[in-house]
């Protein structure tokens, strides 16, 4: 967390500093992001930076956390057509994620770089996974009440599967797409708005919704569950 002196700055000065820092970390990976460039553009002495943050890593962590909080706030807006079933809601949520990326391209780029380059701090990853697990658990419970999810599905296991896949999905998609496509998000384009990325996301939801078994065969009861 920043020092108290950072929060005591006038709002316009604080926002200017954050805009410059966000742009620097969005345009460069962690190793190449320059504190000298940030303070120069902000018009402050380098010593002033250390009155706001302990070091470069603390600033980086703060920007990652800021991106996570902003995205959570953005996605908390209810869908325009509600109620909807679980899978329709997940499709809406993915599109809401696209809108977030387009509205906050630099914050999104910082997050993508952290995932792609393996620089996301472990505790933030644990926090993200725990939040996703809780979210999907609530969603699946609601899906059972609505009749969208089979009553014999283990909610905790299914929530873990959703969390594991969606937490890693951005990095996986970047590896699947051609280099020129994965470079597009660095120019303010939402990764999930790419046609091939959309197809991969849709396939993930199709697998969850319909399963892997061919639909013309009778599905046996899940092992360990009453038939």
Residue, then its C-alpha position, 0 to 999 in steps of 0.5 A: x500500500x502507498x504511504x499516507x503522504x501519497x493519499x494526502x496529495x491533492x487529488x489532481x496531483x495524485x491522479x496525474x501521478x497514477x496516470x503516468x505510472x499506469x502508462x509506464x507499466x502498461x507500455x513496459x514489462x516490470x523489469x523495463x518500467x522506469x521510475x526515472x521516466x515516471x518522476x520526470x513526466x510527473x515533474x517531481x524529484x525522485x526522492x519524492x517518489x519514496x515519500x509515496x511508495x517504499x519502492x518500485x515493487x510496491x507501486x507495481x503491486x498497487x497498480x495491479x490491485x487497483x486494476x483488480x478492484x476497478x474490474x470487480x467494480x465494473x463487473x458488479x453492475x447488474x446485466x440489463x436483462x435479468x434474471x438470466x440463466x447461468x450460462x447466459x450470465x457468463x456470456x454477458x460477463x465475458x462481454x462486460x469484461x471486454x467493455x472493461x478492457x476497452x474502457x481501461x486499456x492500460x490497466x488491462x495491459x498491466x494485468x495481461x503482462x503480469x500473467x504472461x510474464x509470470x510477474x503477478x505476486x503470489x498473494x495477489x494470485x491467491x486473492x484472485x483465485x479465492x475471490x473467483x472461487x467464492x463468486x462461482x460458488x454463489x453462481x452455481x448455487x443460484x443456478x441450482x435453484x433456477x434449475x440451470x445446473x443439475x442437482x447432483x453436481x458438487x458445487x465446490x468442485x464445479x466452482x473450483x473448475x470454473x475458477x481454475x479455468x477462468x483464472x488461467x484462460x487469458x494466458x492460455x488464449x495469448x499462447x494460442x493466438x498468433x503473435x500479431x494478435x496477442x500484440x493487439x491488446x498493447x494498442x488498446x484493443x480488448x483481447x477477448x474482442x478478437x474473433x478467435x479469442x471469442x471462439x475459444x471462450x465460447x467453446x469453454x462455455x459450451x464444454x461446461x454447458x454441454x459436456x464432452x460426451x456426444x449428445x446422442x449417447x445416454x449419459x450415465x449417473x456420476x460416480x458416487x451419486x445416486x442415479 
